[in-house]
Amino acid sequence: MTQAILFLLAALVIVPIALRLGLGSVLGYLLAGVVIGPVGLALVNDPAAILQVSELGVVLMLFVIGLELEPRRLWAMRGAVFGGGALEMLVGAALLMPIGLLLGWSWQASLVAALAMALSSTAIVVGLLQERNLMGTPMGQKAFAMLLFEDIAAIPLLALAAVLGTAAVAAAPGAHAADDPFTSPWAQIGAVLAVVLVGRFVAYPVMRIIARQPARELFTAVALLLVLGVAALMHRVGLSMGLGAFLAGVLLASSEYRHALESDILPFKGLLLGLFFIAVGMSMQLGLLVSDPLHVLLGLLLVVSLKLLGMWLVARWIGLHGSPRTLMAVLLSQVGEFAFVVLAAGKLSGVLPAADADLLTLIAALSMATTPLLLMAFDRIARDEGSERAPDTVDEPEAPVMLAGFGRYGQIVARTLLSAGIKPTVIDHNADTVDMARRFGYKVYFGDATQPDLLQAAGVAKARAIVIAIDDPAQSNQLVKELRQRHPHLPIVARARDAVHAMELLDAQVHHVQRELLESSLRSARATLELLGFDRSHARQLADDFRRHSENFLATQRDQRSNEDDFVQRAREAREQFERQMQLDLARQTHRSTDTGWTPGA
């Protein structure tokens, strides 16, 4: 109990500091483990306890990964996952393996170490992609596909480390394999088949029965029992407990209970991963930084540099160019969390000497700290390059429509105009967006649309309308202000980020303001109501009523938003009044319809 409190307290204190410094939560958990571990304050120095926490973290982490690996999703991404992912791992391992051979390691040790260090951190990269809103970009999707392949590849890597280690031990002089029928290859194959059969024909019916019970915790208990039971079975036959947990997760991922299990376990996912990283931090041999700093720092430089080079080459082969290519290389340049698992397995099996495994584990952990630093350097270089790039010369300055911004929103506007035979003049300030759009055949000019000289050169004086599709509210407002001062009669159609931004645009006398998510959200709401049994016309009426209510609120309250507290209170009152009115109307319609036998929502 005391150790659990120490783990949680260290995480709550150190992880927020790491996040504030931009180092990421993973590095924060590692630092927490260092602080409370034998190298730090020695609050926890029992190796057995460290091993137990680490094993539990690995088992639960792999179970969560398996649970998220829906077979249909994997099949849809099969090309990017197994093509780009395999290419990235092979190139990375090919660049890293010669280092081990030059150091005099065996080919088995060099291979396991190279494959482990070729892995990248799913937790770090996905977090950064989501933070920068890059998951939906081609670069983000390809990076995620590679990480997904690595998550899958970590499982056979564990088996490879065990097999090579067993072979090395068996080949050593005087070594004799234990005569245990439960660890024979046939027993291992049988155990895997048993897991699949039990999961398909026993676990599913049991879970259906438990799901009908009012005690929801029993459902989670059955899932955990399955995970731990399968993990114990794998351990008994000489396979990795993590492999068993992953198999259990995959089995549950294909069931109808996957989403329920995900909702139960998701709140604990970050904590469980954190416990694993804390255990890794506790076991890091930081004394090597003092006793052998040259090997540690040189190894760190070689690993990160070679991974950067390998990923930069692979990114070119999978169709990335310019800044996205370099950004992907930076994002995937660190060593991943699964490397800790593979290195620990290699150390346990004997394929990696303990000293070498400890050195690689320290290098892997330190590499995670380099990613935020490299990313900061990339942002500065990219920003400097973007500022040095001169605006393009607009060679067709007499288009009837100007379009500022060519992101997701602007692309749809442009394609619609082009389908009507109207060719707009498109300007975007993001060099990567401009270059990518040109590769797809769009004529987009690089430049800052808020600059008066560029607007004049682009033909704003002869335009019949301008569409502002910039996603930054401040830049959008600045452009509107500029247009209102110099071209007061030019019709403006503007994208609004939210209700407050819409009010600001309306104050600036913009002709048409469109909140970017309003219509799509209303369509989703209508579809949901129809799925719940509402008549299509009634669902449309509710959506139309909400649109009118929202537009009326913007029109009547935009002059009263100076006091934030009063504005929030009026918004709450208007929302509650609207909901009461709609429910009253629904009750009246239901009452009137009883005579005809029709009921709204029935």
Secondary structure as a PSIPRED ss2 file (coil, helix, strand):
# PSIPRED VFORMAT (PSIPRED V4.0)

   1 M C   1.000  0.000  0.000
   2 T H   0.000  1.000  0.000
   3 Q H   0.000  1.000  0.000
   4 A H   0.000  1.000  0.000
   5 I H   0.000  1.000  0.000
   6 L H   0.000  1.000  0.000
   7 F H   0.000  1.000  0.000
   8 L H   0.000  1.000  0.000
   9 L H   0.000  1.000  0.000
  10 A H   0.000  1.000  0.000
  11 A H   0.000  1.000  0.000
  12 L H   0.000  1.000  0.000
  13 V H   0.000  1.000  0.000
  14 I H   0.000  1.000  0.000
  15 V H   0.000  1.000  0.000
  16 P H   0.000  1.000  0.000
  17 I H   0.000  1.000  0.000
  18 A H   0.000  1.000  0.000
  19 L H   0.000  1.000  0.000
  20 R H   0.000  1.000  0.000
  21 L C   1.000  0.000  0.000
  22 G C   1.000  0.000  0.000
  23 L C   1.000  0.000  0.000
  24 G C   1.000  0.000  0.000
  25 S H   0.000  1.000  0.000
  26 V H   0.000  1.000  0.000
  27 L H   0.000  1.000  0.000
  28 G H   0.000  1.000  0.000
  29 Y H   0.000  1.000  0.000
  30 L H   0.000  1.000  0.000
  31 L H   0.000  1.000  0.000
  32 A H   0.000  1.000  0.000
  33 G H   0.000  1.000  0.000
  34 V H   0.000  1.000  0.000
  35 V H   0.000  1.000  0.000
  36 I H   0.000  1.000  0.000
  37 G C   1.000  0.000  0.000
  38 P C   1.000  0.000  0.000
  39 V C   1.000  0.000  0.000
  40 G C   1.000  0.000  0.000
  41 L C   1.000  0.000  0.000
  42 A C   1.000  0.000  0.000
  43 L C   1.000  0.000  0.000
  44 V C   1.000  0.000  0.000
  45 N C   1.000  0.000  0.000
  46 D C   1.000  0.000  0.000
  47 P H   0.000  1.000  0.000
  48 A H   0.000  1.000  0.000
  49 A H   0.000  1.000  0.000
  50 I H   0.000  1.000  0.000
  51 L H   0.000  1.000  0.000
  52 Q H   0.000  1.000  0.000
  53 V H   0.000  1.000  0.000
  54 S H   0.000  1.000  0.000
  55 E H   0.000  1.000  0.000
  56 L H   0.000  1.000  0.000
  57 G H   0.000  1.000  0.000
  58 V H   0.000  1.000  0.000
  59 V H   0.000  1.000  0.000
  60 L H   0.000  1.000  0.000
  61 M H   0.000  1.000  0.000
  62 L H   0.000  1.000  0.000
  63 F H   0.000  1.000  0.000
  64 V H   0.000  1.000  0.000
  65 I H   0.000  1.000  0.000
  66 G H   0.000  1.000  0.000
  67 L H   0.000  1.000  0.000
  68 E H   0.000  1.000  0.000
  69 L C   1.000  0.000  0.000
  70 E C   1.000  0.000  0.000
  71 P H   0.000  1.000  0.000
  72 R H   0.000  1.000  0.000
  73 R H   0.000  1.000  0.000
  74 L H   0.000  1.000  0.000
  75 W H   0.000  1.000  0.000
  76 A H   0.000  1.000  0.000
  77 M C   1.000  0.000  0.000
  78 R H   0.000  1.000  0.000
  79 G H   0.000  1.000  0.000
  80 A H   0.000  1.000  0.000
  81 V H   0.000  1.000  0.000
  82 F H   0.000  1.000  0.000
  83 G H   0.000  1.000  0.000
  84 G H   0.000  1.000  0.000
  85 G H   0.000  1.000  0.000
  86 A H   0.000  1.000  0.000
  87 L H   0.000  1.000  0.000
  88 E H   0.000  1.000  0.000
  89 M H   0.000  1.000  0.000
  90 L H   0.000  1.000  0.000
  91 V H   0.000  1.000  0.000
  92 G H   0.000  1.000  0.000
  93 A H   0.000  1.000  0.000
  94 A H   0.000  1.000  0.000
  95 L H   0.000  1.000  0.000
  96 L H   0.000  1.000  0.000
  97 M H   0.000  1.000  0.000
  98 P H   0.000  1.000  0.000
  99 I H   0.000  1.000  0.000
 100 G H   0.000  1.000  0.000
 101 L H   0.000  1.000  0.000
 102 L H   0.000  1.000  0.000
 103 L C   1.000  0.000  0.000
 104 G C   1.000  0.000  0.000
 105 W C   1.000  0.000  0.000
 106 S C   1.000  0.000  0.000
 107 W H   0.000  1.000  0.000
 108 Q H   0.000  1.000  0.000
 109 A H   0.000  1.000  0.000
 110 S H   0.000  1.000  0.000
 111 L H   0.000  1.000  0.000
 112 V H   0.000  1.000  0.000
 113 A H   0.000  1.000  0.000
 114 A H   0.000  1.000  0.000
 115 L H   0.000  1.000  0.000
 116 A H   0.000  1.000  0.000
 117 M H   0.000  1.000  0.000
 118 A H   0.000  1.000  0.000
 119 L C   1.000  0.000  0.000
 120 S C   1.000  0.000  0.000
 121 S C   1.000  0.000  0.000
 122 T H   0.000  1.000  0.000
 123 A H   0.000  1.000  0.000
 124 I H   0.000  1.000  0.000
 125 V H   0.000  1.000  0.000
 126 V H   0.000  1.000  0.000
 127 G H   0.000  1.000  0.000
 128 L H   0.000  1.000  0.000
 129 L H   0.000  1.000  0.000
 130 Q H   0.000  1.000  0.000
 131 E H   0.000  1.000  0.000
 132 R C   1.000  0.000  0.000
 133 N C   1.000  0.000  0.000
 134 L C   1.000  0.000  0.000
 135 M C   1.000  0.000  0.000
 136 G C   1.000  0.000  0.000
 137 T C   1.000  0.000  0.000
 138 P H   0.000  1.000  0.000
 139 M H   0.000  1.000  0.000
 140 G H   0.000  1.000  0.000
 141 Q H   0.000  1.000  0.000
 142 K H   0.000  1.000  0.000
 143 A H   0.000  1.000  0.000
 144 F H   0.000  1.000  0.000
 145 A H   0.000  1.000  0.000
 146 M H   0.000  1.000  0.000
 147 L H   0.000  1.000  0.000
 148 L H   0.000  1.000  0.000
 149 F H   0.000  1.000  0.000
 150 E H   0.000  1.000  0.000
 151 D H   0.000  1.000  0.000
 152 I H   0.000  1.000  0.000
 153 A H   0.000  1.000  0.000
 154 A H   0.000  1.000  0.000
 155 I H   0.000  1.000  0.000
 156 P H   0.000  1.000  0.000
 157 L H   0.000  1.000  0.000
 158 L H   0.000  1.000  0.000
 159 A H   0.000  1.000  0.000
 160 L H   0.000  1.000  0.000
 161 A H   0.000  1.000  0.000
 162 A H   0.000  1.000  0.000
 163 V H   0.000  1.000  0.000
 164 L H   0.000  1.000  0.000
 165 G H   0.000  1.000  0.000
 166 T H   0.000  1.000  0.000
 167 A H   0.000  1.000  0.000
 168 A H   0.000  1.000  0.000
 169 V H   0.000  1.000  0.000
 170 A H   0.000  1.000  0.000
 171 A H   0.000  1.000  0.000
 172 A C   1.000  0.000  0.000
 173 P C   1.000  0.000  0.000
 174 G C   1.000  0.000  0.000
 175 A C   1.000  0.000  0.000
 176 H C   1.000  0.000  0.000
 177 A C   1.000  0.000  0.000
 178 A C   1.000  0.000  0.000
 179 D C   1.000  0.000  0.000
 180 D C   1.000  0.000  0.000
 181 P H   0.000  1.000  0.000
 182 F H   0.000  1.000  0.000
 183 T H   0.000  1.000  0.000
 184 S C   1.000  0.000  0.000
 185 P H   0.000  1.000  0.000
 186 W H   0.000  1.000  0.000
 187 A H   0.000  1.000  0.000
 188 Q H   0.000  1.000  0.000
 189 I H   0.000  1.000  0.000
 190 G H   0.000  1.000  0.000
 191 A H   0.000  1.000  0.000
 192 V H   0.000  1.000  0.000
 193 L H   0.000  1.000  0.000
 194 A H   0.000  1.000  0.000
 195 V H   0.000  1.000  0.000
 196 V H   0.000  1.000  0.000
 197 L H   0.000  1.000  0.000
 198 V H   0.000  1.000  0.000
 199 G H   0.000  1.000  0.000
 200 R H   0.000  1.000  0.000
 201 F H   0.000  1.000  0.000
 202 V H   0.000  1.000  0.000
 203 A H   0.000  1.000  0.000
 204 Y H   0.000  1.000  0.000
 205 P H   0.000  1.000  0.000
 206 V H   0.000  1.000  0.000
 207 M H   0.000  1.000  0.000
 208 R H   0.000  1.000  0.000
 209 I H   0.000  1.000  0.000
 210 I H   0.000  1.000  0.000
 211 A H   0.000  1.000  0.000
 212 R C   1.000  0.000  0.000
 213 Q C   1.000  0.000  0.000
 214 P C   1.000  0.000  0.000
 215 A C   1.000  0.000  0.000
 216 R H   0.000  1.000  0.000
 217 E H   0.000  1.000  0.000
 218 L H   0.000  1.000  0.000
 219 F H   0.000  1.000  0.000
 220 T H   0.000  1.000  0.000
 221 A H   0.000  1.000  0.000
 222 V H   0.000  1.000  0.000
 223 A H   0.000  1.000  0.000
 224 L H   0.000  1.000  0.000
 225 L H   0.000  1.000  0.000
 226 L H   0.000  1.000  0.000
 227 V H   0.000  1.000  0.000
 228 L H   0.000  1.000  0.000
 229 G H   0.000  1.000  0.000
 230 V H   0.000  1.000  0.000
 231 A H   0.000  1.000  0.000
 232 A H   0.000  1.000  0.000
 233 L H   0.000  1.000  0.000
 234 M H   0.000  1.000  0.000
 235 H H   0.000  1.000  0.000
 236 R H   0.000  1.000  0.000
 237 V C   1.000  0.000  0.000
 238 G C   1.000  0.000  0.000
 239 L C   1.000  0.000  0.000
 240 S C   1.000  0.000  0.000
 241 M H   0.000  1.000  0.000
 242 G H   0.000  1.000  0.000
 243 L H   0.000  1.000  0.000
 244 G H   0.000  1.000  0.000
 245 A H   0.000  1.000  0.000
 246 F H   0.000  1.000  0.000
 247 L H   0.000  1.000  0.000
 248 A H   0.000  1.000  0.000
 249 G H   0.000  1.000  0.000
 250 V H   0.000  1.000  0.000
 251 L H   0.000  1.000  0.000
 252 L H   0.000  1.000  0.000
 253 A H   0.000  1.000  0.000
 254 S C   1.000  0.000  0.000
 255 S C   1.000  0.000  0.000
 256 E C   1.000  0.000  0.000
 257 Y C   1.000  0.000  0.000
 258 R H   0.000  1.000  0.000
 259 H H   0.000  1.000  0.000
 260 A H   0.000  1.000  0.000
 261 L H   0.000  1.000  0.000
 262 E H   0.000  1.000  0.000
 263 S H   0.000  1.000  0.000
 264 D H   0.000  1.000  0.000
 265 I H   0.000  1.000  0.000
 266 L H   0.000  1.000  0.000
 267 P H   0.000  1.000  0.000
 268 F H   0.000  1.000  0.000
 269 K H   0.000  1.000  0.000
 270 G H   0.000  1.000  0.000
 271 L H   0.000  1.000  0.000
 272 L H   0.000  1.000  0.000
 273 L H   0.000  1.000  0.000
 274 G H   0.000  1.000  0.000
 275 L H   0.000  1.000  0.000
 276 F H   0.000  1.000  0.000
 277 F H   0.000  1.000  0.000
 278 I H   0.000  1.000  0.000
 279 A H   0.000  1.000  0.000
 280 V H   0.000  1.000  0.000
 281 G H   0.000  1.000  0.000
 282 M H   0.000  1.000  0.000
 283 S H   0.000  1.000  0.000
 284 M C   1.000  0.000  0.000
 285 Q C   1.000  0.000  0.000
 286 L C   1.000  0.000  0.000
 287 G H   0.000  1.000  0.000
 288 L H   0.000  1.000  0.000
 289 L H   0.000  1.000  0.000
 290 V H   0.000  1.000  0.000
 291 S H   0.000  1.000  0.000
 292 D C   1.000  0.000  0.000
 293 P H   0.000  1.000  0.000
 294 L H   0.000  1.000  0.000
 295 H H   0.000  1.000  0.000
 296 V H   0.000  1.000  0.000
 297 L H   0.000  1.000  0.000
 298 L H   0.000  1.000  0.000
 299 G H   0.000  1.000  0.000
 300 L H   0.000  1.000  0.000
 301 L H   0.000  1.000  0.000
 302 L H   0.000  1.000  0.000
 303 V H   0.000  1.000  0.000
 304 V H   0.000  1.000  0.000
 305 S H   0.000  1.000  0.000
 306 L H   0.000  1.000  0.000
 307 K H   0.000  1.000  0.000
 308 L H   0.000  1.000  0.000
 309 L H   0.000  1.000  0.000
 310 G H   0.000  1.000  0.000
 311 M H   0.000  1.000  0.000
 312 W H   0.000  1.000  0.000
 313 L H   0.000  1.000  0.000
 314 V H   0.000  1.000  0.000
 315 A H   0.000  1.000  0.000
 316 R H   0.000  1.000  0.000
 317 W H   0.000  1.000  0.000
 318 I C   1.000  0.000  0.000
 319 G C   1.000  0.000  0.000
 320 L C   1.000  0.000  0.000
 321 H C   1.000  0.000  0.000
 322 G H   0.000  1.000  0.000
 323 S H   0.000  1.000  0.000
 324 P H   0.000  1.000  0.000
 325 R H   0.000  1.000  0.000
 326 T H   0.000  1.000  0.000
 327 L H   0.000  1.000  0.000
 328 M H   0.000  1.000  0.000
 329 A H   0.000  1.000  0.000
 330 V H   0.000  1.000  0.000
 331 L H   0.000  1.000  0.000
 332 L C   1.000  0.000  0.000
 333 S C   1.000  0.000  0.000
 334 Q C   1.000  0.000  0.000
 335 V C   1.000  0.000  0.000
 336 G C   1.000  0.000  0.000
 337 E H   0.000  1.000  0.000
 338 F H   0.000  1.000  0.000
 339 A H   0.000  1.000  0.000
 340 F H   0.000  1.000  0.000
 341 V H   0.000  1.000  0.000
 342 V H   0.000  1.000  0.000
 343 L H   0.000  1.000  0.000
 344 A H   0.000  1.000  0.000
 345 A H   0.000  1.000  0.000
 346 G H   0.000  1.000  0.000
 347 K H   0.000  1.000  0.000
 348 L H   0.000  1.000  0.000
 349 S H   0.000  1.000  0.000
 350 G C   1.000  0.000  0.000
 351 V C   1.000  0.000  0.000
 352 L C   1.000  0.000  0.000
 353 P C   1.000  0.000  0.000
 354 A H   0.000  1.000  0.000
 355 A H   0.000  1.000  0.000
 356 D H   0.000  1.000  0.000
 357 A H   0.000  1.000  0.000
 358 D H   0.000  1.000  0.000
 359 L H   0.000  1.000  0.000
 360 L H   0.000  1.000  0.000
 361 T H   0.000  1.000  0.000
 362 L H   0.000  1.000  0.000
 363 I H   0.000  1.000  0.000
 364 A H   0.000  1.000  0.000
 365 A H   0.000  1.000  0.000
 366 L H   0.000  1.000  0.000
 367 S H   0.000  1.000  0.000
 368 M H   0.000  1.000  0.000
 369 A H   0.000  1.000  0.000
 370 T H   0.000  1.000  0.000
 371 T H   0.000  1.000  0.000
 372 P H   0.000  1.000  0.000
 373 L H   0.000  1.000  0.000
 374 L H   0.000  1.000  0.000
 375 L H   0.000  1.000  0.000
 376 M H   0.000  1.000  0.000
 377 A H   0.000  1.000  0.000
 378 F H   0.000  1.000  0.000
 379 D H   0.000  1.000  0.000
 380 R H   0.000  1.000  0.000
 381 I H   0.000  1.000  0.000
 382 A H   0.000  1.000  0.000
 383 R H   0.000  1.000  0.000
 384 D H   0.000  1.000  0.000
 385 E H   0.000  1.000  0.000
 386 G H   0.000  1.000  0.000
 387 S H   0.000  1.000  0.000
 388 E H   0.000  1.000  0.000
 389 R C   1.000  0.000  0.000
 390 A C   1.000  0.000  0.000
 391 P C   1.000  0.000  0.000
 392 D C   1.000  0.000  0.000
 393 T C   1.000  0.000  0.000
 394 V C   1.000  0.000  0.000
 395 D C   1.000  0.000  0.000
 396 E C   1.000  0.000  0.000
 397 P C   1.000  0.000  0.000
 398 E C   1.000  0.000  0.000
 399 A C   1.000  0.000  0.000
 400 P C   1.000  0.000  0.000
 401 V E   0.000  0.000  1.000
 402 M E   0.000  0.000  1.000
 403 L E   0.000  0.000  1.000
 404 A E   0.000  0.000  1.000
 405 G C   1.000  0.000  0.000
 406 F C   1.000  0.000  0.000
 407 G C   1.000  0.000  0.000
 408 R H   0.000  1.000  0.000
 409 Y H   0.000  1.000  0.000
 410 G H   0.000  1.000  0.000
 411 Q H   0.000  1.000  0.000
 412 I H   0.000  1.000  0.000
 413 V H   0.000  1.000  0.000
 414 A H   0.000  1.000  0.000
 415 R H   0.000  1.000  0.000
 416 T H   0.000  1.000  0.000
 417 L H   0.000  1.000  0.000
 418 L H   0.000  1.000  0.000
 419 S H   0.000  1.000  0.000
 420 A C   1.000  0.000  0.000
 421 G C   1.000  0.000  0.000
 422 I C   1.000  0.000  0.000
 423 K C   1.000  0.000  0.000
 424 P C   1.000  0.000  0.000
 425 T E   0.000  0.000  1.000
 426 V E   0.000  0.000  1.000
 427 I E   0.000  0.000  1.000
 428 D E   0.000  0.000  1.000
 429 H C   1.000  0.000  0.000
 430 N C   1.000  0.000  0.000
 431 A H   0.000  1.000  0.000
 432 D H   0.000  1.000  0.000
 433 T H   0.000  1.000  0.000
 434 V H   0.000  1.000  0.000
 435 D H   0.000  1.000  0.000
 436 M H   0.000  1.000  0.000
 437 A H   0.000  1.000  0.000
 438 R H   0.000  1.000  0.000
 439 R H   0.000  1.000  0.000
 440 F C   1.000  0.000  0.000
 441 G C   1.000  0.000  0.000
 442 Y C   1.000  0.000  0.000
 443 K C   1.000  0.000  0.000
 444 V E   0.000  0.000  1.000
 445 Y E   0.000  0.000  1.000
 446 F E   0.000  0.000  1.000
 447 G C   1.000  0.000  0.000
 448 D C   1.000  0.000  0.000
 449 A C   1.000  0.000  0.000
 450 T C   1.000  0.000  0.000
 451 Q C   1.000  0.000  0.000
 452 P H   0.000  1.000  0.000
 453 D H   0.000  1.000  0.000
 454 L H   0.000  1.000  0.000
 455 L H   0.000  1.000  0.000
 456 Q H   0.000  1.000  0.000
 457 A H   0.000  1.000  0.000
 458 A C   1.000  0.000  0.000
 459 G C   1.000  0.000  0.000
 460 V H   0.000  1.000  0.000
 461 A H   0.000  1.000  0.000
 462 K H   0.000  1.000  0.000
 463 A C   1.000  0.000  0.000
 464 R C   1.000  0.000  0.000
 465 A E   0.000  0.000  1.000
 466 I E   0.000  0.000  1.000
 467 V E   0.000  0.000  1.000
 468 I E   0.000  0.000  1.000
 469 A C   1.000  0.000  0.000
 470 I C   1.000  0.000  0.000
 471 D C   1.000  0.000  0.000
 472 D C   1.000  0.000  0.000
 473 P H   0.000  1.000  0.000
 474 A H   0.000  1.000  0.000
 475 Q H   0.000  1.000  0.000
 476 S H   0.000  1.000  0.000
 477 N H   0.000  1.000  0.000
 478 Q H   0.000  1.000  0.000
 479 L H   0.000  1.000  0.000
 480 V H   0.000  1.000  0.000
 481 K H   0.000  1.000  0.000
 482 E H   0.000  1.000  0.000
 483 L H   0.000  1.000  0.000
 484 R H   0.000  1.000  0.000
 485 Q H   0.000  1.000  0.000
 486 R H   0.000  1.000  0.000
 487 H C   1.000  0.000  0.000
 488 P C   1.000  0.000  0.000
 489 H C   1.000  0.000  0.000
 490 L C   1.000  0.000  0.000
 491 P C   1.000  0.000  0.000
 492 I E   0.000  0.000  1.000
 493 V E   0.000  0.000  1.000
 494 A E   0.000  0.000  1.000
 495 R E   0.000  0.000  1.000
 496 A E   0.000  0.000  1.000
 497 R C   1.000  0.000  0.000
 498 D C   1.000  0.000  0.000
 499 A H   0.000  1.000  0.000
 500 V H   0.000  1.000  0.000
 501 H H   0.000  1.000  0.000
 502 A H   0.000  1.000  0.000
 503 M H   0.000  1.000  0.000
 504 E H   0.000  1.000  0.000
 505 L H   0.000  1.000  0.000
 506 L H   0.000  1.000  0.000
 507 D H   0.000  1.000  0.000
 508 A C   1.000  0.000  0.000
 509 Q C   1.000  0.000  0.000
 510 V C   1.000  0.000  0.000
 511 H C   1.000  0.000  0.000
 512 H E   0.000  0.000  1.000
 513 V E   0.000  0.000  1.000
 514 Q E   0.000  0.000  1.000
 515 R E   0.000  0.000  1.000
 516 E C   1.000  0.000  0.000
 517 L C   1.000  0.000  0.000
 518 L H   0.000  1.000  0.000
 519 E H   0.000  1.000  0.000
 520 S H   0.000  1.000  0.000
 521 S H   0.000  1.000  0.000
 522 L H   0.000  1.000  0.000
 523 R H   0.000  1.000  0.000
 524 S H   0.000  1.000  0.000
 525 A H   0.000  1.000  0.000
 526 R H   0.000  1.000  0.000
 527 A H   0.000  1.000  0.000
 528 T H   0.000  1.000  0.000
 529 L H   0.000  1.000  0.000
 530 E H   0.000  1.000  0.000
 531 L H   0.000  1.000  0.000
 532 L C   1.000  0.000  0.000
 533 G C   1.000  0.000  0.000
 534 F C   1.000  0.000  0.000
 535 D C   1.000  0.000  0.000
 536 R H   0.000  1.000  0.000
 537 S H   0.000  1.000  0.000
 538 H H   0.000  1.000  0.000
 539 A H   0.000  1.000  0.000
 540 R H   0.000  1.000  0.000
 541 Q H   0.000  1.000  0.000
 542 L H   0.000  1.000  0.000
 543 A H   0.000  1.000  0.000
 544 D H   0.000  1.000  0.000
 545 D H   0.000  1.000  0.000
 546 F H   0.000  1.000  0.000
 547 R H   0.000  1.000  0.000
 548 R H   0.000  1.000  0.000
 549 H H   0.000  1.000  0.000
 550 S H   0.000  1.000  0.000
 551 E H   0.000  1.000  0.000
 552 N H   0.000  1.000  0.000
 553 F H   0.000  1.000  0.000
 554 L H   0.000  1.000  0.000
 555 A H   0.000  1.000  0.000
 556 T H   0.000  1.000  0.000
 557 Q H   0.000  1.000  0.000
 558 R H   0.000  1.000  0.000
 559 D H   0.000  1.000  0.000
 560 Q H   0.000  1.000  0.000
 561 R C   1.000  0.000  0.000
 562 S C   1.000  0.000  0.000
 563 N C   1.000  0.000  0.000
 564 E H   0.000  1.000  0.000
 565 D H   0.000  1.000  0.000
 566 D H   0.000  1.000  0.000
 567 F H   0.000  1.000  0.000
 568 V H   0.000  1.000  0.000
 569 Q H   0.000  1.000  0.000
 570 R H   0.000  1.000  0.000
 571 A H   0.000  1.000  0.000
 572 R H   0.000  1.000  0.000
 573 E H   0.000  1.000  0.000
 574 A H   0.000  1.000  0.000
 575 R H   0.000  1.000  0.000
 576 E H   0.000  1.000  0.000
 577 Q H   0.000  1.000  0.000
 578 F H   0.000  1.000  0.000
 579 E H   0.000  1.000  0.000
 580 R H   0.000  1.000  0.000
 581 Q H   0.000  1.000  0.000
 582 M H   0.000  1.000  0.000
 583 Q H   0.000  1.000  0.000
 584 L H   0.000  1.000  0.000
 585 D H   0.000  1.000  0.000
 586 L H   0.000  1.000  0.000
 587 A H   0.000  1.000  0.000
 588 R H   0.000  1.000  0.000
 589 Q H   0.000  1.000  0.000
 590 T H   0.000  1.000  0.000
 591 H H   0.000  1.000  0.000
 592 R H   0.000  1.000  0.000
 593 S H   0.000  1.000  0.000
 594 T C   1.000  0.000  0.000
 595 D C   1.000  0.000  0.000
 596 T C   1.000  0.000  0.000
 597 G C   1.000  0.000  0.000
 598 W C   1.000  0.000  0.000
 599 T C   1.000  0.000  0.000
 600 P C   1.000  0.000  0.000
 601 G C   1.000  0.000  0.000
 602 A C   1.000  0.000  0.000
